[in-house]
Amino acid sequence: MEMKSTVLGAGVGAVLFAAVGLYRSAVVGSGPFAHLEPVAFFAVIGGTVGGLAGPLARGILRRWSGKGDSA
């Protein structure tokens, strides 16, 4: 079950960080796809962070909802 939250977190993190990278590329004045290397780098960082934070966030949400074990 933890693998599901890891994969989901990695996917969401990669998409969010890539979207931020594309936005920042567009704000600079060039097209959103003019700087793909930094955007890909942001996506890799986002996937890593999301993959690590996914199970943590799932555990916190389960504890707040009362479905987790009380430690």
CHARMM internal coordinates of N, CA and C (Angstrom, degrees):
IC EDIT
DIST 1 N 1 CA 1.4476
DIST 1 CA 1 C 1.5223
ANGL 1 N 1 CA 1 C 111.22
DIST 1 C 2 N 1.3161
ANGL 1 CA 1 C 2 N 117.06
DIHE 1 N 1 CA 1 C 2 N -31.17
DIST 2 N 2 CA 1.4618
ANGL 1 C 2 N 2 CA 119.77
DIHE 1 CA 1 C 2 N 2 CA 179.55
DIST 2 CA 2 C 1.5312
ANGL 2 N 2 CA 2 C 111.40
DIHE 1 C 2 N 2 CA 2 C -68.63
DIST 2 C 3 N 1.3410
ANGL 2 CA 2 C 3 N 117.19
DIHE 2 N 2 CA 2 C 3 N -28.83
DIST 3 N 3 CA 1.4580
ANGL 2 C 3 N 3 CA 120.27
DIHE 2 CA 2 C 3 N 3 CA 179.75
DIST 3 CA 3 C 1.5234
ANGL 3 N 3 CA 3 C 111.01
DIHE 2 C 3 N 3 CA 3 C -64.38
DIST 3 C 4 N 1.3376
ANGL 3 CA 3 C 4 N 116.33
DIHE 3 N 3 CA 3 C 4 N -35.99
DIST 4 N 4 CA 1.4584
ANGL 3 C 4 N 4 CA 120.46
DIHE 3 CA 3 C 4 N 4 CA 179.45
DIST 4 CA 4 C 1.5310
ANGL 4 N 4 CA 4 C 110.83
DIHE 3 C 4 N 4 CA 4 C -63.21
DIST 4 C 5 N 1.3193
ANGL 4 CA 4 C 5 N 117.56
DIHE 4 N 4 CA 4 C 5 N -44.38
DIST 5 N 5 CA 1.4618
ANGL 4 C 5 N 5 CA 120.03
DIHE 4 CA 4 C 5 N 5 CA -180.00
DIST 5 CA 5 C 1.5255
ANGL 5 N 5 CA 5 C 111.07
DIHE 4 C 5 N 5 CA 5 C -71.15
DIST 5 C 6 N 1.3344
ANGL 5 CA 5 C 6 N 117.33
DIHE 5 N 5 CA 5 C 6 N -28.60
DIST 6 N 6 CA 1.4611
ANGL 5 C 6 N 6 CA 120.30
DIHE 5 CA 5 C 6 N 6 CA 176.78
DIST 6 CA 6 C 1.5198
ANGL 6 N 6 CA 6 C 110.57
DIHE 5 C 6 N 6 CA 6 C -68.34
DIST 6 C 7 N 1.3221
ANGL 6 CA 6 C 7 N 116.48
DIHE 6 N 6 CA 6 C 7 N -46.88
DIST 7 N 7 CA 1.4664
ANGL 6 C 7 N 7 CA 120.56
DIHE 6 CA 6 C 7 N 7 CA -179.25
DIST 7 CA 7 C 1.5281
ANGL 7 N 7 CA 7 C 110.66
DIHE 6 C 7 N 7 CA 7 C -66.44
DIST 7 C 8 N 1.3187
ANGL 7 CA 7 C 8 N 116.86
DIHE 7 N 7 CA 7 C 8 N -41.96
DIST 8 N 8 CA 1.4647
ANGL 7 C 8 N 8 CA 120.44
DIHE 7 CA 7 C 8 N 8 CA 178.03
DIST 8 CA 8 C 1.5248
ANGL 8 N 8 CA 8 C 110.97
DIHE 7 C 8 N 8 CA 8 C -62.83
DIST 8 C 9 N 1.3284
ANGL 8 CA 8 C 9 N 116.74
DIHE 8 N 8 CA 8 C 9 N -45.23
DIST 9 N 9 CA 1.4609
ANGL 8 C 9 N 9 CA 120.24
DIHE 8 CA 8 C 9 N 9 CA 178.41
DIST 9 CA 9 C 1.5119
ANGL 9 N 9 CA 9 C 112.34
DIHE 8 C 9 N 9 CA 9 C -62.89
DIST 9 C 10 N 1.3292
ANGL 9 CA 9 C 10 N 116.97
DIHE 9 N 9 CA 9 C 10 N -39.51
DIST 10 N 10 CA 1.4698
ANGL 9 C 10 N 10 CA 120.49
DIHE 9 CA 9 C 10 N 10 CA 178.74
DIST 10 CA 10 C 1.5213
ANGL 10 N 10 CA 10 C 110.74
DIHE 9 C 10 N 10 CA 10 C -65.09
DIST 10 C 11 N 1.3108
ANGL 10 CA 10 C 11 N 116.32
DIHE 10 N 10 CA 10 C 11 N -42.14
DIST 11 N 11 CA 1.4646
ANGL 10 C 11 N 11 CA 119.58
DIHE 10 CA 10 C 11 N 11 CA 179.31
DIST 11 CA 11 C 1.5226
ANGL 11 N 11 CA 11 C 112.70
DIHE 10 C 11 N 11 CA 11 C -65.32
DIST 11 C 12 N 1.3124
ANGL 11 CA 11 C 12 N 115.49
DIHE 11 N 11 CA 11 C 12 N -46.15
DIST 12 N 12 CA 1.4666
ANGL 11 C 12 N 12 CA 119.68
DIHE 11 CA 11 C 12 N 12 CA 179.95
DIST 12 CA 12 C 1.5297
ANGL 12 N 12 CA 12 C 110.59
DIHE 11 C 12 N 12 CA 12 C -65.04
DIST 12 C 13 N 1.3207
ANGL 12 CA 12 C 13 N 116.77
DIHE 12 N 12 CA 12 C 13 N -43.33
DIST 13 N 13 CA 1.4641
ANGL 12 C 13 N 13 CA 120.15
DIHE 12 CA 12 C 13 N 13 CA 178.76
DIST 13 CA 13 C 1.5131
ANGL 13 N 13 CA 13 C 112.60
DIHE 12 C 13 N 13 CA 13 C -62.53
DIST 13 C 14 N 1.3376
ANGL 13 CA 13 C 14 N 117.15
DIHE 13 N 13 CA 13 C 14 N -42.59
DIST 14 N 14 CA 1.4625
ANGL 13 C 14 N 14 CA 120.69
DIHE 13 CA 13 C 14 N 14 CA 179.73
DIST 14 CA 14 C 1.5244
ANGL 14 N 14 CA 14 C 111.29
DIHE 13 C 14 N 14 CA 14 C -64.04
DIST 14 C 15 N 1.3232
ANGL 14 CA 14 C 15 N 116.33
DIHE 14 N 14 CA 14 C 15 N -42.53
DIST 15 N 15 CA 1.4659
ANGL 14 C 15 N 15 CA 119.74
DIHE 14 CA 14 C 15 N 15 CA -179.77
DIST 15 CA 15 C 1.5246
ANGL 15 N 15 CA 15 C 110.93
DIHE 14 C 15 N 15 CA 15 C -66.76
DIST 15 C 16 N 1.3212
ANGL 15 CA 15 C 16 N 117.02
DIHE 15 N 15 CA 15 C 16 N -43.57
DIST 16 N 16 CA 1.4688
ANGL 15 C 16 N 16 CA 119.60
DIHE 15 CA 15 C 16 N 16 CA -179.49
DIST 16 CA 16 C 1.5282
ANGL 16 N 16 CA 16 C 112.07
DIHE 15 C 16 N 16 CA 16 C -64.71
DIST 16 C 17 N 1.3252
ANGL 16 CA 16 C 17 N 116.67
DIHE 16 N 16 CA 16 C 17 N -45.41
DIST 17 N 17 CA 1.4581
ANGL 16 C 17 N 17 CA 119.29
DIHE 16 CA 16 C 17 N 17 CA -179.31
DIST 17 CA 17 C 1.5299
ANGL 17 N 17 CA 17 C 110.88
DIHE 16 C 17 N 17 CA 17 C -67.84
DIST 17 C 18 N 1.3321
ANGL 17 CA 17 C 18 N 118.31
DIHE 17 N 17 CA 17 C 18 N -36.98
DIST 18 N 18 CA 1.4604
ANGL 17 C 18 N 18 CA 120.60
DIHE 17 CA 17 C 18 N 18 CA 176.79
DIST 18 CA 18 C 1.5291
ANGL 18 N 18 CA 18 C 110.42
DIHE 17 C 18 N 18 CA 18 C -65.27
DIST 18 C 19 N 1.3280
ANGL 18 CA 18 C 19 N 116.83
DIHE 18 N 18 CA 18 C 19 N -39.01
DIST 19 N 19 CA 1.4683
ANGL 18 C 19 N 19 CA 120.18
DIHE 18 CA 18 C 19 N 19 CA 178.01
DIST 19 CA 19 C 1.5234
ANGL 19 N 19 CA 19 C 110.83
DIHE 18 C 19 N 19 CA 19 C -63.50
DIST 19 C 20 N 1.3287
ANGL 19 CA 19 C 20 N 116.66
DIHE 19 N 19 CA 19 C 20 N -40.43
DIST 20 N 20 CA 1.4706
ANGL 19 C 20 N 20 CA 119.81
DIHE 19 CA 19 C 20 N 20 CA 176.91
DIST 20 CA 20 C 1.5205
ANGL 20 N 20 CA 20 C 110.01
DIHE 19 C 20 N 20 CA 20 C -64.24
DIST 20 C 21 N 1.3195
ANGL 20 CA 20 C 21 N 117.42
DIHE 20 N 20 CA 20 C 21 N -41.61
DIST 21 N 21 CA 1.4667
ANGL 20 C 21 N 21 CA 120.77
DIHE 20 CA 20 C 21 N 21 CA 177.88
DIST 21 CA 21 C 1.5140
ANGL 21 N 21 CA 21 C 112.18
DIHE 20 C 21 N 21 CA 21 C -62.59
DIST 21 C 22 N 1.3347
ANGL 21 CA 21 C 22 N 117.58
DIHE 21 N 21 CA 21 C 22 N -42.62
DIST 22 N 22 CA 1.4612
ANGL 21 C 22 N 22 CA 120.88
DIHE 21 CA 21 C 22 N 22 CA 177.54
DIST 22 CA 22 C 1.5224
ANGL 22 N 22 CA 22 C 111.16
DIHE 21 C 22 N 22 CA 22 C -65.19
DIST 22 C 23 N 1.3150
ANGL 22 CA 22 C 23 N 116.53
DIHE 22 N 22 CA 22 C 23 N -39.33
DIST 23 N 23 CA 1.4675
ANGL 22 C 23 N 23 CA 120.56
DIHE 22 CA 22 C 23 N 23 CA 178.42
DIST 23 CA 23 C 1.5360
ANGL 23 N 23 CA 23 C 110.75
DIHE 22 C 23 N 23 CA 23 C -63.41
DIST 23 C 24 N 1.3297
ANGL 23 CA 23 C 24 N 115.53
DIHE 23 N 23 CA 23 C 24 N -46.12
DIST 24 N 24 CA 1.4712
ANGL 23 C 24 N 24 CA 118.84
DIHE 23 CA 23 C 24 N 24 CA -179.48
DIST 24 CA 24 C 1.5262
ANGL 24 N 24 CA 24 C 110.72
DIHE 23 C 24 N 24 CA 24 C -65.02
DIST 24 C 25 N 1.3148
ANGL 24 CA 24 C 25 N 117.80
DIHE 24 N 24 CA 24 C 25 N -35.02
DIST 25 N 25 CA 1.4576
ANGL 24 C 25 N 25 CA 121.17
DIHE 24 CA 24 C 25 N 25 CA 177.10
DIST 25 CA 25 C 1.5233
ANGL 25 N 25 CA 25 C 110.80
DIHE 24 C 25 N 25 CA 25 C -65.16
DIST 25 C 26 N 1.3232
ANGL 25 CA 25 C 26 N 116.64
DIHE 25 N 25 CA 25 C 26 N -38.56
DIST 26 N 26 CA 1.4623
ANGL 25 C 26 N 26 CA 120.50
DIHE 25 CA 25 C 26 N 26 CA 178.93
DIST 26 CA 26 C 1.5231
ANGL 26 N 26 CA 26 C 111.49
DIHE 25 C 26 N 26 CA 26 C -71.26
DIST 26 C 27 N 1.3384
ANGL 26 CA 26 C 27 N 117.36
DIHE 26 N 26 CA 26 C 27 N -34.36
DIST 27 N 27 CA 1.4623
ANGL 26 C 27 N 27 CA 121.25
DIHE 26 CA 26 C 27 N 27 CA -178.87
DIST 27 CA 27 C 1.5239
ANGL 27 N 27 CA 27 C 111.37
DIHE 26 C 27 N 27 CA 27 C -67.95
DIST 27 C 28 N 1.3136
ANGL 27 CA 27 C 28 N 116.78
DIHE 27 N 27 CA 27 C 28 N -33.30
DIST 28 N 28 CA 1.4624
ANGL 27 C 28 N 28 CA 121.04
DIHE 27 CA 27 C 28 N 28 CA -178.49
DIST 28 CA 28 C 1.5226
ANGL 28 N 28 CA 28 C 110.93
DIHE 27 C 28 N 28 CA 28 C -63.50
DIST 28 C 29 N 1.3045
ANGL 28 CA 28 C 29 N 117.77
DIHE 28 N 28 CA 28 C 29 N -24.94
DIST 29 N 29 CA 1.4531
ANGL 28 C 29 N 29 CA 120.42
DIHE 28 CA 28 C 29 N 29 CA 177.91
DIST 29 CA 29 C 1.5109
ANGL 29 N 29 CA 29 C 112.92
DIHE 28 C 29 N 29 CA 29 C 122.29
DIST 29 C 30 N 1.2974
ANGL 29 CA 29 C 30 N 117.81
DIHE 29 N 29 CA 29 C 30 N -17.68
DIST 30 N 30 CA 1.4548
ANGL 29 C 30 N 30 CA 120.02
DIHE 29 CA 29 C 30 N 30 CA 176.20
DIST 30 CA 30 C 1.5270
ANGL 30 N 30 CA 30 C 108.75
DIHE 29 C 30 N 30 CA 30 C -88.91
DIST 30 C 31 N 1.2882
ANGL 30 CA 30 C 31 N 116.58
DIHE 30 N 30 CA 30 C 31 N 175.23
DIST 31 N 31 CA 1.4598
ANGL 30 C 31 N 31 CA 120.15
DIHE 30 CA 30 C 31 N 31 CA 178.23
DIST 31 CA 31 C 1.5182
ANGL 31 N 31 CA 31 C 110.58
DIHE 30 C 31 N 31 CA 31 C -68.04
DIST 31 C 32 N 1.3157
ANGL 31 CA 31 C 32 N 117.31
DIHE 31 N 31 CA 31 C 32 N 159.70
DIST 32 N 32 CA 1.4670
ANGL 31 C 32 N 32 CA 119.81
DIHE 31 CA 31 C 32 N 32 CA -177.87
DIST 32 CA 32 C 1.5306
ANGL 32 N 32 CA 32 C 113.20
DIHE 31 C 32 N 32 CA 32 C -64.66
DIST 32 C 33 N 1.3518
ANGL 32 CA 32 C 33 N 117.30
DIHE 32 N 32 CA 32 C 33 N -24.08
DIST 33 N 33 CA 1.4611
ANGL 32 C 33 N 33 CA 119.98
DIHE 32 CA 32 C 33 N 33 CA -178.33
DIST 33 CA 33 C 1.5291
ANGL 33 N 33 CA 33 C 112.22
DIHE 32 C 33 N 33 CA 33 C -105.04
DIST 33 C 34 N 1.3255
ANGL 33 CA 33 C 34 N 117.98
DIHE 33 N 33 CA 33 C 34 N 16.23
DIST 34 N 34 CA 1.4589
ANGL 33 C 34 N 34 CA 121.06
DIHE 33 CA 33 C 34 N 34 CA -179.85
DIST 34 CA 34 C 1.5263
ANGL 34 N 34 CA 34 C 112.05
DIHE 33 C 34 N 34 CA 34 C -75.61
DIST 34 C 35 N 1.2936
ANGL 34 CA 34 C 35 N 118.45
DIHE 34 N 34 CA 34 C 35 N -27.68
DIST 35 N 35 CA 1.4688
ANGL 34 C 35 N 35 CA 122.87
DIHE 34 CA 34 C 35 N 35 CA -177.61
DIST 35 CA 35 C 1.5258
ANGL 35 N 35 CA 35 C 109.55
DIHE 34 C 35 N 35 CA 35 C -120.67
DIST 35 C 36 N 1.3230
ANGL 35 CA 35 C 36 N 117.50
DIHE 35 N 35 CA 35 C 36 N 74.08
DIST 36 N 36 CA 1.4578
ANGL 35 C 36 N 36 CA 120.16
DIHE 35 CA 35 C 36 N 36 CA -175.55
DIST 36 CA 36 C 1.5254
ANGL 36 N 36 CA 36 C 112.99
DIHE 35 C 36 N 36 CA 36 C -75.27
DIST 36 C 37 N 1.3286
ANGL 36 CA 36 C 37 N 118.36
DIHE 36 N 36 CA 36 C 37 N -27.99
DIST 37 N 37 CA 1.4657
ANGL 36 C 37 N 37 CA 119.18
DIHE 36 CA 36 C 37 N 37 CA -178.74
DIST 37 CA 37 C 1.5341
ANGL 37 N 37 CA 37 C 111.88
DIHE 36 C 37 N 37 CA 37 C -64.31
DIST 37 C 38 N 1.3323
ANGL 37 CA 37 C 38 N 119.44
DIHE 37 N 37 CA 37 C 38 N -48.71
DIST 38 N 38 CA 1.4695
ANGL 37 C 38 N 38 CA 118.13
DIHE 37 CA 37 C 38 N 38 CA 176.76
DIST 38 CA 38 C 1.5252
ANGL 38 N 38 CA 38 C 113.17
DIHE 37 C 38 N 38 CA 38 C -64.73
DIST 38 C 39 N 1.3274
ANGL 38 CA 38 C 39 N 117.04
DIHE 38 N 38 CA 38 C 39 N -33.53
DIST 39 N 39 CA 1.4637
ANGL 38 C 39 N 39 CA 120.11
DIHE 38 CA 38 C 39 N 39 CA 178.40
DIST 39 CA 39 C 1.5233
ANGL 39 N 39 CA 39 C 109.78
DIHE 38 C 39 N 39 CA 39 C -66.02
DIST 39 C 40 N 1.3224
ANGL 39 CA 39 C 40 N 116.96
DIHE 39 N 39 CA 39 C 40 N -42.26
DIST 40 N 40 CA 1.4624
ANGL 39 C 40 N 40 CA 120.24
DIHE 39 CA 39 C 40 N 40 CA 177.43
DIST 40 CA 40 C 1.5259
ANGL 40 N 40 CA 40 C 110.82
DIHE 39 C 40 N 40 CA 40 C -64.87
DIST 40 C 41 N 1.3214
ANGL 40 CA 40 C 41 N 116.60
DIHE 40 N 40 CA 40 C 41 N -37.86
DIST 41 N 41 CA 1.4675
ANGL 40 C 41 N 41 CA 120.96
DIHE 40 CA 40 C 41 N 41 CA 177.23
DIST 41 CA 41 C 1.5238
ANGL 41 N 41 CA 41 C 110.30
DIHE 40 C 41 N 41 CA 41 C -62.77
DIST 41 C 42 N 1.3295
ANGL 41 CA 41 C 42 N 117.07
DIHE 41 N 41 CA 41 C 42 N -43.87
DIST 42 N 42 CA 1.4645
ANGL 41 C 42 N 42 CA 120.78
DIHE 41 CA 41 C 42 N 42 CA 176.55
DIST 42 CA 42 C 1.5276
ANGL 42 N 42 CA 42 C 110.75
DIHE 41 C 42 N 42 CA 42 C -61.59
DIST 42 C 43 N 1.3367
ANGL 42 CA 42 C 43 N 117.41
DIHE 42 N 42 CA 42 C 43 N -39.64
DIST 43 N 43 CA 1.4579
ANGL 42 C 43 N 43 CA 121.03
DIHE 42 CA 42 C 43 N 43 CA -179.61
DIST 43 CA 43 C 1.5288
ANGL 43 N 43 CA 43 C 111.09
DIHE 42 C 43 N 43 CA 43 C -63.91
DIST 43 C 44 N 1.3306
ANGL 43 CA 43 C 44 N 116.72
DIHE 43 N 43 CA 43 C 44 N -40.16
DIST 44 N 44 CA 1.4677
ANGL 43 C 44 N 44 CA 120.25
DIHE 43 CA 43 C 44 N 44 CA 178.46
DIST 44 CA 44 C 1.5289
ANGL 44 N 44 CA 44 C 110.31
DIHE 43 C 44 N 44 CA 44 C -65.53
DIST 44 C 45 N 1.3210
ANGL 44 CA 44 C 45 N 116.89
DIHE 44 N 44 CA 44 C 45 N -43.28
DIST 45 N 45 CA 1.4656
ANGL 44 C 45 N 45 CA 120.13
DIHE 44 CA 44 C 45 N 45 CA 177.77
DIST 45 CA 45 C 1.5300
ANGL 45 N 45 CA 45 C 110.03
DIHE 44 C 45 N 45 CA 45 C -63.08
DIST 45 C 46 N 1.3343
ANGL 45 CA 45 C 46 N 117.25
DIHE 45 N 45 CA 45 C 46 N -43.68
DIST 46 N 46 CA 1.4557
ANGL 45 C 46 N 46 CA 120.94
DIHE 45 CA 45 C 46 N 46 CA 179.02
DIST 46 CA 46 C 1.5135
ANGL 46 N 46 CA 46 C 112.65
DIHE 45 C 46 N 46 CA 46 C -62.78
DIST 46 C 47 N 1.3225
ANGL 46 CA 46 C 47 N 116.86
DIHE 46 N 46 CA 46 C 47 N -39.23
DIST 47 N 47 CA 1.4565
ANGL 46 C 47 N 47 CA 120.18
DIHE 46 CA 46 C 47 N 47 CA 177.35
DIST 47 CA 47 C 1.5158
ANGL 47 N 47 CA 47 C 112.12
DIHE 46 C 47 N 47 CA 47 C -64.84
DIST 47 C 48 N 1.3217
ANGL 47 CA 47 C 48 N 116.14
DIHE 47 N 47 CA 47 C 48 N -39.71
DIST 48 N 48 CA 1.4610
ANGL 47 C 48 N 48 CA 120.24
DIHE 47 CA 47 C 48 N 48 CA 178.79
DIST 48 CA 48 C 1.5274
ANGL 48 N 48 CA 48 C 111.25
DIHE 47 C 48 N 48 CA 48 C -66.72
DIST 48 C 49 N 1.3074
ANGL 48 CA 48 C 49 N 115.76
DIHE 48 N 48 CA 48 C 49 N -48.14
DIST 49 N 49 CA 1.4697
ANGL 48 C 49 N 49 CA 119.86
DIHE 48 CA 48 C 49 N 49 CA -179.97
DIST 49 CA 49 C 1.5261
ANGL 49 N 49 CA 49 C 110.51
DIHE 48 C 49 N 49 CA 49 C -63.84
DIST 49 C 50 N 1.3308
ANGL 49 CA 49 C 50 N 116.52
DIHE 49 N 49 CA 49 C 50 N -43.94
DIST 50 N 50 CA 1.4621
ANGL 49 C 50 N 50 CA 119.88
DIHE 49 CA 49 C 50 N 50 CA 179.62
DIST 50 CA 50 C 1.5183
ANGL 50 N 50 CA 50 C 112.49
DIHE 49 C 50 N 50 CA 50 C -64.72
DIST 50 C 51 N 1.3201
ANGL 50 CA 50 C 51 N 117.18
DIHE 50 N 50 CA 50 C 51 N -38.06
DIST 51 N 51 CA 1.4547
ANGL 50 C 51 N 51 CA 120.51
DIHE 50 CA 50 C 51 N 51 CA 178.24
DIST 51 CA 51 C 1.5136
ANGL 51 N 51 CA 51 C 112.68
DIHE 50 C 51 N 51 CA 51 C -65.78
DIST 51 C 52 N 1.3174
ANGL 51 CA 51 C 52 N 116.62
DIHE 51 N 51 CA 51 C 52 N -33.45
DIST 52 N 52 CA 1.4600
ANGL 51 C 52 N 52 CA 120.04
DIHE 51 CA 51 C 52 N 52 CA 177.60
DIST 52 CA 52 C 1.5244
ANGL 52 N 52 CA 52 C 112.08
DIHE 51 C 52 N 52 CA 52 C -79.40
DIST 52 C 53 N 1.3228
ANGL 52 CA 52 C 53 N 116.42
DIHE 52 N 52 CA 52 C 53 N -34.69
DIST 53 N 53 CA 1.4592
ANGL 52 C 53 N 53 CA 120.01
DIHE 52 CA 52 C 53 N 53 CA -176.25
DIST 53 CA 53 C 1.5251
ANGL 53 N 53 CA 53 C 113.17
DIHE 52 C 53 N 53 CA 53 C -85.75
DIST 53 C 54 N 1.3300
ANGL 53 CA 53 C 54 N 118.47
DIHE 53 N 53 CA 53 C 54 N -18.46
DIST 54 N 54 CA 1.4647
ANGL 53 C 54 N 54 CA 121.59
DIHE 53 CA 53 C 54 N 54 CA -177.81
DIST 54 CA 54 C 1.5227
ANGL 54 N 54 CA 54 C 113.59
DIHE 53 C 54 N 54 CA 54 C -58.27
DIST 54 C 55 N 1.3457
ANGL 54 CA 54 C 55 N 118.59
DIHE 54 N 54 CA 54 C 55 N -53.87
DIST 55 N 55 CA 1.4634
ANGL 54 C 55 N 55 CA 118.70
DIHE 54 CA 54 C 55 N 55 CA 178.58
DIST 55 CA 55 C 1.5265
ANGL 55 N 55 CA 55 C 113.10
DIHE 54 C 55 N 55 CA 55 C -64.98
DIST 55 C 56 N 1.3249
ANGL 55 CA 55 C 56 N 116.47
DIHE 55 N 55 CA 55 C 56 N -32.96
DIST 56 N 56 CA 1.4590
ANGL 55 C 56 N 56 CA 120.02
DIHE 55 CA 55 C 56 N 56 CA 177.94
DIST 56 CA 56 C 1.5269
ANGL 56 N 56 CA 56 C 110.48
DIHE 55 C 56 N 56 CA 56 C -64.56
DIST 56 C 57 N 1.3241
ANGL 56 CA 56 C 57 N 116.90
DIHE 56 N 56 CA 56 C 57 N -46.32
DIST 57 N 57 CA 1.4631
ANGL 56 C 57 N 57 CA 120.82
DIHE 56 CA 56 C 57 N 57 CA 179.46
DIST 57 CA 57 C 1.5297
ANGL 57 N 57 CA 57 C 110.94
DIHE 56 C 57 N 57 CA 57 C -65.23
DIST 57 C 58 N 1.3322
ANGL 57 CA 57 C 58 N 116.71
DIHE 57 N 57 CA 57 C 58 N -38.10
DIST 58 N 58 CA 1.4636
ANGL 57 C 58 N 58 CA 119.74
DIHE 57 CA 57 C 58 N 58 CA 178.29
DIST 58 CA 58 C 1.5210
ANGL 58 N 58 CA 58 C 111.02
DIHE 57 C 58 N 58 CA 58 C -63.79
DIST 58 C 59 N 1.3170
ANGL 58 CA 58 C 59 N 117.53
DIHE 58 N 58 CA 58 C 59 N -41.78
DIST 59 N 59 CA 1.4577
ANGL 58 C 59 N 59 CA 120.73
DIHE 58 CA 58 C 59 N 59 CA 178.26
DIST 59 CA 59 C 1.5168
ANGL 59 N 59 CA 59 C 112.48
DIHE 58 C 59 N 59 CA 59 C -64.48
DIST 59 C 60 N 1.3247
ANGL 59 CA 59 C 60 N 116.11
DIHE 59 N 59 CA 59 C 60 N -40.12
DIST 60 N 60 CA 1.4612
ANGL 59 C 60 N 60 CA 120.13
DIHE 59 CA 59 C 60 N 60 CA 178.69
DIST 60 CA 60 C 1.5275
ANGL 60 N 60 CA 60 C 110.22
DIHE 59 C 60 N 60 CA 60 C -65.08
DIST 60 C 61 N 1.3270
ANGL 60 CA 60 C 61 N 116.93
DIHE 60 N 60 CA 60 C 61 N -44.15
DIST 61 N 61 CA 1.4671
ANGL 60 C 61 N 61 CA 119.96
DIHE 60 CA 60 C 61 N 61 CA 179.63
DIST 61 CA 61 C 1.5189
ANGL 61 N 61 CA 61 C 111.57
DIHE 60 C 61 N 61 CA 61 C -64.80
DIST 61 C 62 N 1.3184
ANGL 61 CA 61 C 62 N 117.28
DIHE 61 N 61 CA 61 C 62 N -38.40
DIST 62 N 62 CA 1.4688
ANGL 61 C 62 N 62 CA 119.88
DIHE 61 CA 61 C 62 N 62 CA 178.48
DIST 62 CA 62 C 1.5193
ANGL 62 N 62 CA 62 C 110.83
DIHE 61 C 62 N 62 CA 62 C -66.26
DIST 62 C 63 N 1.3212
ANGL 62 CA 62 C 63 N 116.52
DIHE 62 N 62 CA 62 C 63 N -39.18
DIST 63 N 63 CA 1.4682
ANGL 62 C 63 N 63 CA 119.62
DIHE 62 CA 62 C 63 N 63 CA 179.63
DIST 63 CA 63 C 1.5204
ANGL 63 N 63 CA 63 C 110.73
DIHE 62 C 63 N 63 CA 63 C -67.16
DIST 63 C 64 N 1.3458
ANGL 63 CA 63 C 64 N 117.69
DIHE 63 N 63 CA 63 C 64 N -42.21
DIST 64 N 64 CA 1.4638
ANGL 63 C 64 N 64 CA 120.97
DIHE 63 CA 63 C 64 N 64 CA 178.73
DIST 64 CA 64 C 1.5167
ANGL 64 N 64 CA 64 C 112.10
DIHE 63 C 64 N 64 CA 64 C -65.40
DIST 64 C 65 N 1.3418
ANGL 64 CA 64 C 65 N 117.09
DIHE 64 N 64 CA 64 C 65 N -33.68
DIST 65 N 65 CA 1.4578
ANGL 64 C 65 N 65 CA 119.26
DIHE 64 CA 64 C 65 N 65 CA -178.50
DIST 65 CA 65 C 1.5194
ANGL 65 N 65 CA 65 C 112.32
DIHE 64 C 65 N 65 CA 65 C -81.80
DIST 65 C 66 N 1.3360
ANGL 65 CA 65 C 66 N 117.30
DIHE 65 N 65 CA 65 C 66 N -8.95
DIST 66 N 66 CA 1.4532
ANGL 65 C 66 N 66 CA 121.23
DIHE 65 CA 65 C 66 N 66 CA 177.98
DIST 66 CA 66 C 1.5108
ANGL 66 N 66 CA 66 C 113.98
DIHE 65 C 66 N 66 CA 66 C 87.19
DIST 66 C 67 N 1.3394
ANGL 66 CA 66 C 67 N 117.92
DIHE 66 N 66 CA 66 C 67 N 8.46
DIST 67 N 67 CA 1.4686
ANGL 66 C 67 N 67 CA 120.97
DIHE 66 CA 66 C 67 N 67 CA -178.93
DIST 67 CA 67 C 1.5174
ANGL 67 N 67 CA 67 C 112.26
DIHE 66 C 67 N 67 CA 67 C -91.36
DIST 67 C 68 N 1.3225
ANGL 67 CA 67 C 68 N 117.44
DIHE 67 N 67 CA 67 C 68 N -12.28
DIST 68 N 68 CA 1.4562
ANGL 67 C 68 N 68 CA 120.60
DIHE 67 CA 67 C 68 N 68 CA -178.56
DIST 68 CA 68 C 1.5125
ANGL 68 N 68 CA 68 C 111.38
DIHE 67 C 68 N 68 CA 68 C -91.72
DIST 68 C 69 N 1.3203
ANGL 68 CA 68 C 69 N 115.36
DIHE 68 N 68 CA 68 C 69 N 172.03
DIST 69 N 69 CA 1.4652
ANGL 68 C 69 N 69 CA 119.13
DIHE 68 CA 68 C 69 N 69 CA 177.47
DIST 69 CA 69 C 1.5230
ANGL 69 N 69 CA 69 C 109.50
DIHE 68 C 69 N 69 CA 69 C -78.19
DIST 69 C 70 N 1.2838
ANGL 69 CA 69 C 70 N 117.42
DIHE 69 N 69 CA 69 C 70 N 142.67
DIST 70 N 70 CA 1.4609
ANGL 69 C 70 N 70 CA 120.96
DIHE 69 CA 69 C 70 N 70 CA 179.84
DIST 70 CA 70 C 1.5282
ANGL 70 N 70 CA 70 C 108.43
DIHE 69 C 70 N 70 CA 70 C -90.63
DIST 70 C 71 N 1.3288
ANGL 70 CA 70 C 71 N 114.18
DIHE 70 N 70 CA 70 C 71 N 123.02
DIST 71 N 71 CA 1.4702
ANGL 70 C 71 N 71 CA 118.73
DIHE 70 CA 70 C 71 N 71 CA -177.30
DIST 71 CA 71 C 1.4926
ANGL 71 N 71 CA 71 C 112.30
DIHE 70 C 71 N 71 CA 71 C -95.17
END
COOR INIT
IC SEED 1 N 1 CA 1 C
IC BUILD
